[in-house]
Amino acid sequence: MLCQASVDYFPKSLLSELKKENGDDVALKELNVLPEIARTIHFGKFYEVQASSNFSLTKYVYVGRVNTCRAGGCTLSHNNKPEGESEFFDYYIFFDTAASVQRVKIYNYQASHGQEVTSTNWLKQFKNYDGKEELVAGKNIDAISGATISVDATTFDIELKTNTLRKIIEQF
């Protein structure tokens, strides 16, 4: 059984990428979320990017964890698995002002199978996803042989978090 330590909400790679895009004058402000929306965010946080540069493509960031079934399977729904039945990975999504995905990066992959989903080339297919259509592995998202569980979990969570951010933005 893997020990599921807490999520690192400020990984070095996140801050490094934001500084490359915006210079050193960049900060993250956690978004206030209504309780009914917060229930869909099990292991994650949304942030607004605050930078002196007005030309940043990134306006919002989600940092969180995806729990996936072990290779032998499990019967529970996404992100609601007890520690013994799941493995996990931590990732972040950069969004623009319209809540469209700009970049996805998996920075802490702790599952025993399916690490192919960490590939930058595979993750690029989510760029410009805006939540207006359903994401389906094997249809509009590339499937990866041997990584079905991770592909499904990643796809589901990106769709969920994109739609959640759209709801958060609408609440303002």
Summary of the structure (lengths in Angstrom):
residues: 172
radius of gyration: 15.6
end to end distance: 41.5
largest distance: 48.3
contacts: 504
relative contact order: 0.17
helix: 30%
strand: 26%
